[in-house]
Amino acid sequence: QVQLVESGGGLVQPGESLRLSCAASGSGFNIAAMGWYRRAPGKERELVARISNSGIINYADSVKGRFTISRDNAKNSVYLQMNSLKPEDTAVYLCNAWILRDYVYADYWGQGTQVTVAS
């Protein structure tokens, strides 16, 4: 079984920064890509940032220039540095991994971490 565990959420003021971390644990798996999604109240889940094994990165237009995704393959971990946070960034942030296990690719999700940006 593979588990994703996030950390680093919290309450910050507009303009401040947060760093989210996510680590995958388990055995017998290979991670193809990792990323972050978010789900704001009343809105659908959306992609925030994603990084593939080859280093290809995608960002949502709303976070380009403010958020940076990075990955530590040795630690099966992905990070999201969030700068210049805005109230509209308030959401539950979910770690995602596209994983090969038992010859099958599947999406795995963390439990989510709350990010609240408010004065």
Backbone torsions as a table, in degrees:
resi	resn	phi	psi	omega
1	GLN	NA	144.4	179.8
2	VAL	-113.2	134.2	177.2
3	GLN	-124.2	141.9	174.3
4	LEU	-113.8	129.2	-178.9
5	VAL	-124.9	121.6	179.8
6	GLU	-97.6	158.8	172.7
7	SER	-155.5	162.6	172.6
8	GLY	109.2	-2.2	178.4
9	GLY	-73.0	174.8	178.6
10	GLY	163.6	-169.0	179.4
11	LEU	-107.4	124.5	178.3
12	VAL	-135.7	165.7	177.3
13	GLN	-91.1	157.0	176.8
14	PRO	-53.4	137.0	-179.7
15	GLY	92.8	-13.3	-179.9
16	GLU	-85.4	179.7	-174.6
17	SER	-124.1	155.9	172.2
18	LEU	-144.1	153.6	175.5
19	ARG	-126.4	121.3	177.3
20	LEU	-97.0	144.7	177.2
21	SER	-127.3	149.9	177.0
22	CYS	-145.9	130.2	179.2
23	ALA	-124.6	136.2	176.2
24	ALA	-97.0	135.7	178.4
25	SER	-131.7	159.3	-177.5
26	GLY	138.5	-158.6	179.1
27	SER	-146.4	156.0	173.6
28	GLY	69.4	35.9	179.8
29	PHE	-135.6	158.6	174.1
30	ASN	-130.1	131.2	-177.3
31	ILE	-92.8	125.5	179.3
32	ALA	-91.3	-37.7	-179.1
33	ALA	-154.6	153.3	176.0
34	MET	-135.6	154.6	-179.3
35	GLY	-167.6	-178.5	179.5
36	TRP	-127.2	135.6	171.9
37	TYR	-120.1	166.9	174.8
38	ARG	-142.9	153.7	179.0
39	ARG	-133.2	110.1	178.7
40	ALA	-91.5	156.1	179.8
41	PRO	-55.6	128.2	178.2
42	GLY	76.9	5.0	-178.4
43	LYS	-123.1	161.3	177.0
44	GLU	-79.6	159.5	176.6
45	ARG	-63.8	138.4	180.0
46	GLU	-134.3	151.0	175.8
47	LEU	-70.8	132.9	174.1
48	VAL	-99.1	-53.8	-179.7
49	ALA	-160.4	151.8	-178.1
50	ARG	-148.6	142.6	179.7
51	ILE	-133.5	129.6	-178.4
52	SER	-90.7	174.0	177.4
53	ASN	-60.2	-33.5	-177.9
54	SER	-84.2	0.2	176.8
55	GLY	91.2	6.5	177.0
56	ILE	-72.9	129.1	-175.2
57	ILE	-119.1	137.6	173.4
58	ASN	-124.2	137.4	176.3
59	TYR	-123.7	149.0	168.0
60	ALA	-67.7	144.3	-178.5
61	ASP	-56.8	-34.0	-175.1
62	SER	-69.0	-15.4	-177.7
63	VAL	-116.3	-4.7	-179.5
64	LYS	-57.7	133.8	-179.8
65	GLY	86.8	-12.2	-179.6
66	ARG	-115.8	-36.2	-178.3
67	PHE	-106.8	147.4	176.5
68	THR	-133.5	125.7	176.9
69	ILE	-100.0	142.8	176.4
70	SER	-145.2	166.5	-173.0
71	ARG	-144.0	142.9	173.7
72	ASP	-119.6	98.9	-175.1
73	ASN	-64.3	-33.0	-179.4
74	ALA	-64.7	-28.0	-179.1
75	LYS	-104.3	5.0	-176.9
76	ASN	50.4	44.5	-173.4
77	SER	-127.3	153.2	175.0
78	VAL	-134.3	147.6	-176.0
79	TYR	-129.7	153.6	175.3
80	LEU	-133.9	108.7	175.0
81	GLN	-88.0	119.3	-176.6
82	MET	-114.4	113.6	179.2
83	ASN	-112.3	162.4	177.8
84	SER	49.5	49.7	-176.0
85	LEU	-65.0	145.6	-179.5
86	LYS	-120.6	157.1	177.9
87	PRO	-55.3	-33.0	-179.7
88	GLU	-72.2	-5.1	173.5
89	ASP	-84.2	-6.1	179.2
90	THR	-61.0	124.6	-176.9
91	ALA	-177.6	170.2	165.9
92	VAL	-87.6	124.1	-179.1
93	TYR	-98.2	127.7	-175.0
94	LEU	-114.7	129.1	174.8
95	CYS	-81.7	140.6	179.8
96	ASN	-132.4	143.7	175.1
97	ALA	-139.4	137.0	175.7
98	TRP	-99.4	110.8	-165.7
99	ILE	-124.0	138.9	172.9
100	LEU	-97.4	120.7	179.6
101	ARG	-148.1	132.9	-177.8
102	ASP	53.4	40.8	175.0
103	TYR	69.2	13.4	-178.4
104	VAL	-127.7	134.1	173.7
105	TYR	-87.4	139.5	177.8
106	ALA	-153.6	156.7	174.5
107	ASP	-84.0	135.9	172.7
108	TYR	-121.5	147.0	-175.5
109	TRP	-129.9	145.1	170.7
110	GLY	-82.6	179.1	-176.3
111	GLN	-82.9	-16.2	178.5
112	GLY	99.7	149.6	176.1
113	THR	-134.5	135.2	-174.7
114	GLN	-81.5	130.8	171.5
115	VAL	-118.8	122.6	179.6
116	THR	-124.1	125.0	179.4
117	VAL	-115.7	112.1	-175.7
118	ALA	-155.5	151.7	179.6
119	SER	-77.4	NA	NA
